Amino acid sequence: MQHDPMAAHSLSSLNDPQRVAVLHGEGPLVVFAGAGSGKTRVITHRVADLVAERGVPPWRILAVTFTNKAAHEMRERLERLVPGTARDLAVGTFHSICARLLRRHHERLGLSRDFTIYDDADQKAMITRILRDLKYDDKRFPPKSIAGHIEKAKQEMTSPAEVDVGFETPHVRAIVAEYEKRMTAAKALDFGDLIYRMVRGLEQDEPLRRELSGRFLHVLVDEFQDTNHAQLRLVLALASQHQNLVAVGDDDQSIYRWRGADRRNILDFRAHFPTARVVKLEQNYRSTKRILRAAHAVIERAFDREPKELWTDNDEGALVEIVRSPSERDEADLVVNTARELRRSGRGLSALAVFYRIHAQSRVLEEALRAAQIPYRIVGGVRFYDRAEVKDLLAYLRVIQSPEDDVSLLRIINVPARGIGKTSVDRLLDRAATSGAGVWAACRAAGSERGATKLGEFVALVESFRARAGALDLATLARTVLQETGYLKVLHEENSAESDARLQNLEELLGSMEQFLAEDAGDAEMSPLTRFLERVTLETDAAANNPDADRETVTMMTVHAAKGLEFPTVVCAGMEEQLFPFRGLEPGADPEELEEERRLAYVAFTRARERLVLSWATTRYVFGTLRTATRSRFLDEVPPSDVRFVGSGEPARPTYSPRAASWVEDRGGSRLERDDAPPVRVLSQGPHAVLPGAPAKAPTADGGAAWRAGQRVRHVRYGEGKVVSVGAESPPHVEIDFPGHGRKKIRADFLDRA
């Protein structure tokens, strides 16, 4: 179809692969969109082209995003391209689109049109009531953990009634069954239900599936690598009639496995649609050449990925800085000095973003920025001392110091839950108001009365802590509180990503106490507990009353929160083994854990436009323990020609060998060599015939014979496997079937022959 001049002008800003994706005709299309390659532009221009040039009514186009913000941005862009289009376009998140469809077809799906949607707090309240009514201990069966089991089952399209959690399964199934019964009675759906119920309806009601897949002539899904199993089945059902499905994403940026995301959904797209067209967006418009080479050097070592390499017309740019500091406090000074440099140069603080792997790392950075009076903001989280678990422990310590602190006392009187409910607290407040003696005095009086067992136990617990406070050092006292109150037990039993983060924050707080004790030289007439609480209070008050709070700020966040963002200058803090990479290093760990850490590093690097600083410290307090750190393996993979080494002492002068992924360092005349073992070794040569389509002589790094189908190999992570096929690309990619792990594609020049 010929495009009019105006359309041609609107497409002139696109590069060739982008234009191919936008003008793709009928049938399935998968777009592998590298970081900063303009994928949102492709989606919006494709929708605009469908409407303006091909005459597709906007209401027959479905565009799925992962956030409301992304959906709003897509609507705004479309309105600029084709005025009037956004109003009728079906665009939104998976949950919002499913909610709309469920209400429209509620009768066929057995739902009330006016069903209520329960958020996380509503769901937790429902489960808490069920535990109470069924007389289950909420410490043994934490509501958040039960909610997690329900959500996981629905993501996997498994009936919640069939949830399997080991020896506790019968009890959990009883709780879940009652939950589903009460949700039905309340005419309510949780977030997981929205997709789960829609998929079930589409798969069980063929006329409904034909109706909806016929209505949406074109389906476009952004961030396809982040879809879970239920979302994949939803998309496949909606595109089943016409197969005009466009999946846009990047397996290299799949970092939400812990939320249920499965990057195999985009890698296996061609298995679902064998005729699918593949387009790769590899031109990056964001970063310098050096930053992209650093990022590519890390991600190309991933064992199972769609081959692609970002490139750019941008300048070479500044060398990537690898900075070694003696401690995490020195690393924090690096951040402060970087912020000051940007301020002096006129770039401003908003040009700087600081990334870290876990939330707990922010504490030392926050303290340094506050001390330097540099304003900052935390994206996707809250300030360290504002986090609930941190405030809870500090409240306990304040009550130990002074039980007359009513605010702190009321905060922790039923945290963790100990059976002192709102009614009991209201009675205490009335009693305190009548006597004028305060809440603690009311607690002691009420706790000594007959039948007031829970209050009595709480008073005894606090008095026990107060009696031991003088004999225990600050950190030991805090650990004792966390243990004896059951606070740690509740978090361990919850066993979720959120509870893990809360545990890390508590360990960081304990570590700050250890540091305080080692460095404190305050007024000897004040106890260490009093001095510590005073320091924390003054620091948090200074942050809350910062006169620069409304001005531009340094941005701080975890790498997970950085996805989709970009900044002129990025500092990645804590680039050390056991911290970044954080997971997948322990014996027996799932190899995919380490692979996701690699993708996280790739995401972090590619957020930087002009300057990338990779920082590591030789010593660091981690969760209360001082340890000697080793720099992250990801730093070892950055080409030295693109690096400027900065740090105390004699910096390493590495020589890099991509063949063996090794470093050779020269430190004052002594050589330290570390060669990683080749990941794959051949056990047998197998058949001599080369697979059809494979090169007769697939080149290998050592110039040996071709890789062949049928060869048995052993992998350091996946065990024994068999070569399935050898790709024709250069360098070729060998596909290997590993029992229990599936098929993995590995670059031939990363393999080794026995």
N, C-alpha and C positions, 0 to 999 in steps of 0.2 A: 504494500500500500504506500502510495506517495504521501509524504508529509508536507504540510504547507510551510511557507517561509518562516512563519512565526514559530512553528514547532521546531524547524531546523535550527533556528536561532536559540531556542530553549535547550536544545541538545548539544549545542556547540561547546558548552562548558564541561561536557563529559569526555572522558578518555575512551579509547576503543573498547576495552572490556566492559566498561560501564554502559556504553551505548549498546553493545550486544545484549546485555542483560535487560536493558530497558525495552529494546525493540524485539525481544524474543516473542515468538508467536504463540501457538497453542502447545500444550503439553507441559510436563514437569521440568523444572529448572532448579538447580542448586548453585548458589553463588557463595563461593568461599571468599569472604571479604576480610582481608588482613587489617590489622590495626591502622586506623587513620586513613583508610582507603576510600572513604566516602560512601559507605553502604546505605546510610539514610537517604542520601541524595538519589541513589539508584532506586530505592523503593518508592520514594515520592514521585520521581520522574516517570517510573513505570506506571503507577496509578494514573498520573496525569495523562500519559500517552494513551492508556486504555480508554479513558473517558473522552478526551478531546479529539483523538485521532481515529479510534476504532469504534467509538459510539457506544461503549459499554456503560449502562446506567450505573451511577455510583453505588446504589443500593444493592447491586449484584456483585460488588467487590468486597471481600473481607480481608482486612489487614490486622494482623495480630501482633501486639507488642508485649513486653514484659512489665512495663511500668506505666502508670497513668501519665507520668511526665513525658515519656516517649510518645504515647498516643496523642497527647496535646501538641507536642512539637510537630508530629506528622500532620495533624490537621492544619496547623498554622502554615506550614510550608505548602501544603496542597492548595490552601486558599489563595496563596500568593501566585501559584502556578496556574491554577484554573479556578477563578472565583466562582463560588457557589457549589463546588464539589464536596467540600468537607462536611457540609450540613447533612447530606444524605449517605455519606460513606459509612459502612459498618467497620469502625476501627476501635480497638480497645484492647485491654488485657484479656488473657484467657478467662479469668474469673468474671470480668464484667460482661463479656460476650456470652458466656454460658448462662449467667444470671438472666440476661435479656431473653435468650432462647428458651430457658426453662419456664419463664413467666408466660411467654407467648404460646407455648405448647404444654402448659401445666396439666390439662386434663388427660392428655395421652400419656403423660409421664407419672400420673397418680399423685400430683401435687396440688396444693392450694395455690391459687393465683397470688395470694397475698402472703406467701411464706416469708418468714423472717430469716435474715442471715445473721448467724452468730459469729462474732469476732473471737479472737483468742481469749479475751477476758471472759466473755459470755460462756465459752466452751469450758474454760477452767472452772467457773462458778458452778456449772451444771455437773461436772465430774465430781467436784468437792461435795456437793449435796448428795450425790449417789453414794460416794464412799461413806459418808456419815450414815445414810439410811441403811446401807447394807452392812454397816459396822466393820468396814475395812479401815485399817490404819493408813492415813495419808502419808506417813513417813515410809512405810513399806511400799505403797503404791502412789507415788507422787502424781498429782493431777496432770502436771506438764508432761510427765513420762507417758501416762495413759493417752493423752492427746496426741503425743508423737507416734504411738503405735497405730492409732486410728488414722492419722494423716498418711503414714507410710503405706498402710494397707490400701488406702484409696488411691494413692499415687501409682501403686503397682496394679491397680484394678483387681485387687483381691477383696473378697467380702470381709468387712471388719470382723464378722463373727468367726472367721477362720484365722485370726491373728495368732501367731506362734511366738512365744517369748520364753521358751524353755519350761522349767519346772513350775513356773508361776502361771502357765498358760490357762488352766481351768479358772483361776481367780480373775485373771485379766479378761477372759472371754465373758465371764459373768458380768463384769463391770461394763464392758463394751456393749453387751446385749441390752442391758438396762439403759445405757446411754442412747442407743439407737431407738429404743422404745419410747423414751421420753422426748427425744428430738421429734419423732413422728407426732406424738401427742401435742407438742408445742407448735407444730407446723413450722419447724425451723430446719435450716440447713447450715452446716458449717462450710468453711472455705473449700475443704476437700470434696464435700458433697457436690459443689457446683459443677466441677468437671466430671467427677465420678458418675453422677446421675445422668448427665448429658451423654456421656459415652455409652453408658448402659442402654439408654433410650435409643440412640442411633444404631447400636449393634443388634438390639432385640426387636426393633420396630422398623422393618424394611421400608414400608411406605414413608415413614418419617425421614429415614435416611435419604431416600430418593428425592423427597420434597426439598430438604435443606441443601443437599449436594447439587440439586438442580437450580436452586435459587442463587447460590454463590458460584458464578461462572469462573471467578478468579479468587484464589486464596493466596495471600502472601504472609509469611511468618518471619519475623525478625528474631535474631539471637537464637537460631534453631538449635545451636549446640547446648542451650540451657533447658531444653524441653525434657520433661520426664516421660515415663511410659504412658501415663494416662493422657497427657497432652499430645503425644505422638498419635495415639489411637484416635483422638478427637479430630486431629487434622486429616489423617488418612480417611476417616469416614466422611468428612465434609468435602473432600476432594475426590471421592470415589467415583462419581459419575463422569466428570469431565477431565480429571487429572491435571487441571491447570493450577498446579501448586508450585509456588516459588518459595524455596527455603533459603534464607540468607543468614550466614553466621560464619564462625571461625572456630574450628576445633582447637586451635592453639590458644584460644581465650576461654576455654571451658574450665571454670574455676569454682563451680557450685555443686560439685558431686555430693557434698554433705547435705544439700537440700533436695537431693533426688534427681538432679540433672544428669543426663546420660549423653555424653558426646557421641556415642555410637549412633545416635539418631541421625546426625548429619553425615557421619562417615558411612553409614549403611543406607543412605538415601537412594543410591543407585540399585541396592538390592530390592527396595520396595518399588522403584520405578526404573527398570532396566534401560528404558529409552531416554532417560533424563539427560538433558543438556547440562554441561558443567562449565561454569565461568569462574575464573579466578581474578580477584581484584588484588593486585600486588603492588600497585603504585601508591606509595604513602605520601600524603600531603602535609604531614605534621612534623616529622622529626628530621634531624640532620642525618647525613650518611653514616657518621660514626656511631650514633645511637642505634641506628637500624642494624649495623653490622654486629654490634654488641648483643642486641636482642636476638638476632638470627643465630649467632653462635651458640646461644643457650638453647633455643627451641629446636634447632635442627638435630639435637641429640635425643629428642623424644623418640621412643621406640615405636609409636603407633600414631601416625599423623598423616594428613593429606599433604603431599609435598608442595611447598610454596615458598617463595622468598620475596620479602618486601624490598622495594627499591624506591629511590626518590630522585627528583631533579633538584632538591634542596642542596645547600652547600655542604661541604665536608663537616664544618662545625668544629666546636671545641673538643679536645680530647675528653673521653670519659674519665672521670676521676675516681680512683679507688683509694680510699682514705683509711689508714690504720690508726686507731687511737688507743691509748693505754687503758681506758675505762669507758663505761657508758656516760659518765659525767663529762669526760673530754669530748665524747661524741656529741653530747648535748651542746657543748660550747661551739662545736663545728656548726651546728644548726644556727645558733645565735649569731655567729660571725657571718655566716652566709646571708642571714636576714639583714644584718647591718650593711653588708656590701651592696645588696640590692637597694636598700633605702638610700645609701649615699650616691649610688649611680643614677638615681632617679627612676629606676624601674618600679620600685615600690614593693611592699611586702606581699601583695597579692600575686606576685610572680613566682612565689616559692610554695611548693608543697612538700611535706615530709611524710613518707610512707613507713609503716612498720608492719611486722607480721601479725602481732597479737596486741590487743588493746592495752595490756598491762605495760607495754613499753612506753606508753605516753607519759607516765608519771614523771620520770626524770627529765624528759623533754619539756613538759609543762613547767616544772619547777625552774628550769634554766631560763625559759622565755619570760616567766613572771618576774624572776630576779632582774632580768635585763629590761623589764618594762616594754616588752615586745608583745603586742596583742596577737592572739591566735584564736582559731576556731577549730572545733573537731567535727568532722563530717561523718555521719553514720554512727555516731556514738555520743557519749556525754563525757564531760570532764572527769578526770580520774576520781577526785574527791566528791563528785556528785553522784557516783554510781551507787545503786541501792545497797549492794553487799558491803561496800566500803563504809557507807554511812551507818549501816547496821553495826559493824564491828566497832566503829568509833563511838557509837551511842552506848554500847556495852561498857566500853572503857570509861566513858564520861559518867555513867551510873556507878561504876566501881569507885571512881574518884569522888563523886558527889551524888549519892542517891536522891538528893533533893532536886536534881535536874529533871523537872517534870516532862519536858519535851523529849529528852532522850529516853526517859523511863517509859513513856507511853509508846515510843517507837518500837521498843524491843520487848514489851510485856508479853506479846504473843508471837514473837519471831525468834526461832521458827514456831509454828503452831503448837501450843501446849494446852489448848482447851480453855483459854481465857478469852471469851468472845466479847462482842460489842456490849451485850447486856451487862456483863460483869464489869467492864471498863466504865460504862455509864454510872453504875452504882458507886464505883470508886470515886469518880469525879464528883458525884453528889455528896458523898461522904466527906471528901476533901474540902469541898466548898462550905459545908456545914461546920466542920471542925476548924477550918482555917489553918490546918497543920500541914497541908500538902499531900500529894498523891502517894509518896513513899510511906508516910505515916499511916495513911488510909490502907495501904497494902499490908503493912505489918499488922495493923489491928484486924483487918478482915481475914488475913491469912491465919491468924491464931484462933479464929472462931471455928466451931464445929461444922464439918461439911465443906469447908473451903479448902479442899485438898490441893487443887491446882495453884491457887494463890499462895498457899503455904509453901509449896515446893519451889515456886518462883522466888519468894523471899529468902528461903534457905539457900538457894543457888547463888543469889547475889551476895548474901552475907558470907558464903563460903569463898567466893572470889575476893571479896574485900579483906577477909582474914589472911589470905595467902599473897595479896598484892605486894606487901613489903618484902617477902622472901623470894619472889620470882622476878627475873628481869622482865622488861617490857614485852619483848617478843614472845617469851615463854608464857607469860600471862595471857597474851592475846591468843596464842595457840590453844591454851587450856580452855579459854572461853569458847572457841570454835568447836573444840572436841566435846566438852561436857554439856553444851547447850544442844548438841545434835545438829548444829548448823552445817558442818561439813558432811555429815551423814546424809542429810537431805539432798545436798547438791550432788554427791556421788551417786545416790540412788536415782536421781533424775536422769543422769547419763545422757545429756543432750549437748549440742554445740553451745547453747547459751549457758548451761550450767558449767561446762568446761571453762568458758570465758570468765565466769564469775569466780571459779576456783583460782584461775590464774591471777585475777585482780586481787584476791585475798592474799595469795602468796606474794604478790608484788608489794602489798601493804606491809606484810610481815618483813619482807626484805628491807623496806624503807626504815622499819623500826631497828633492824640490825645495824644498818648504816648510821642511823641517828645515835645509837648507843656507842658506836665506834668513834664518832666524830664530835659528839656533844661535849661541850665544856661550859655549860650554863650555870646558873645560880644553884649552888649546892644546897641551899635551903629549900629548894623546890624538888619534888620527886621527879625522876625521869618521865613518869607517866604524865605528870602535870606539864612539864616542859614540852613534851612531844605534842600533847593535845593543844597547847597554846600555839606552837609553831604551825600546826595544821590549820587551826582556826584563822590565824593571821594571814596565812598564805591564801586560803580560799576566799577570805573577805577582800583581800587586795585584788584578786581576780574578778570578783563580783562587782567591785567598785572602780574598775580600771577606767580612767578618764578617756583612754583611747579606744574603748570598746566599740564605738560606732565608726571608727576609721578602718582603713584597709587592714587586713590581718594575714598572718601566715596560716596556711591551711594544713591540717594534720588529719591523717586517717589511716586505717588499715589498707592493705593492698586490695582486699576484697571490695572495699568501698570505693576504690579509685577507678574501677571498671567504667569505661565510657567518658572519663574526664581527661583533661590535658592541661599542662602547665609549662611555662617557659623553663623553669628550673625545678628539678625533682631531686630530693635527697632520699635515698633508700637506707634507712637505719637498721642496724642489727643484722648485717649480711654475714651470718655465721652459721656453721653447722649446728644442728639441734635447735636452731632458732629460725633460720631461713636457708635451707629447707627445715621445716618444723616437724613434719610427719614423714612416715614411710622409711625411717632409718633403723628402727628397732628390729631385731631378729624376728622373722616370721610375719613381718608387716606386709600388707597388700601392696604389691609393686605400684599399683595405680596411685597410691598416696603420694609417692615420690614424684611420679609423673605430673600430678596436679600441682605440686610445689614448683616444678619446672615451668609450668604454664603460668603460675602466679608471678614468677620472676619475669617472664616475657611480658605479661601485662604491665608490671611495674615499670620496666624499662621503656616501653613504648608509650607511656603517658608523657614523657619528657619531649619538649619541642627543641630546646637549644642546649641545655646543660643537664648532664646526668651525673650525680654524685653517689657512689656506692660506698657505704661506710660500714666498717666493722671494728670491734674493740677486742683487744687481746685479753682483757679480763672484764667480767660483767657479773653483777648480781642478777641471778635468774631465779625467780620464785623463792627469794630469801637465801639463796646459796651463792657464794662467790665462786666463780669457776673460771678456769683458763679456757679461752675460746679459740677455735680454729676457723679461719675464714671459710666462707661458703664455697662449695664446689662451683657455684655459678660464677663466682669471680674468676676462678681458674679457667673458665671457658671463654672469657672475653679476649679477643685478639690483642696481644700486647702492643701492637702498632697503633691501636686506637686508644691506648690508656696512658694516663699520667698518674704515677704512683705518688701518694702523699702520705706522710706519717712519721711517727717518732722512730728514731734509730735509722739504720740503713735499710732503705726500701728494697724489697725483693726485685730482682731483675730477671723476670721469667722468660724462658724460651718455650714456645708453645708448639706442640705436635698434634695436629688434628687426627692423625691416624690412630694414635694410642691414647688420645685424650690425656696427655701428661704435661706436667710442668717440670722444668729443671731450674732450680733457683740457685743463684750465686750470692751467698751471704758472706761477705768478708773473706773470700777465698775458699770457703767450704761449700761443697755442692750437696744439695738435698734433692734426690730424684724420686719422683712418685709417678709410676706408670699404672693406670687403671687396667685391670685385666680385661682382655677383649670380651665383649658381652656374649658372643656366640661362638661355639666351636663345633666343627663338623664331626659327627660320629661315624657316618657311612656315606659313601658317594651316591648310592641308590642308582636308579635307571640312568642310562647314558643319553637317552633321548631328551632333547630340549623341548619344553612345552611350545605348542603353536603360538606364534606371536612374540615369543621371547627371542632375543638376539642369540645367534649361534655362539657367540663368544661374549658373555656378559662380563665386562671388565671388573676386576676386583682391585682392591688397594694394593695387593702385593703382586699383581700381574699374573695370577694363577689362572687355572682353568675356570670355565663358566660355572656359575651356580646352577644346579639342576633340580627339577622336580623329583621328589622322592628321597632326597638326602635327609638323613636323620641328623639333628643338631641338638646341642645342649646349650641352654641360655642360663646366665647366672641368676636370673630372677624367675623365669617362667619354667625352668626345667627342660625336659626333652620335648622335641617337637619335630615336625616333618615339613620340608619345603614344599609349598603348594604351587607357587608360580614365581616367575622372575619377570619384572617389568621391563619395558623397552626404553624407559626414560634414562636420562644421564644425569647423575649416576643412577644405576638401576636400583629398584627397591625389591627386596625379596619378601614374599609373603609366606609366613610360617604358621602352621597350625599347632598350637600348644594345648594339649588336653587340659581342660579345666580353666583355661584362660582365653580360649578362642583364637582367632587369626590375628596376627600382628604383622604390620609392614615395617621392615627395617632396611635402612640404606645399606647397600652392599659394601660400601667402603667403610662401614662401621663393623663389619663382620670379620671373622678370623677363621682360618682353616687349620685343622690339626695337622 
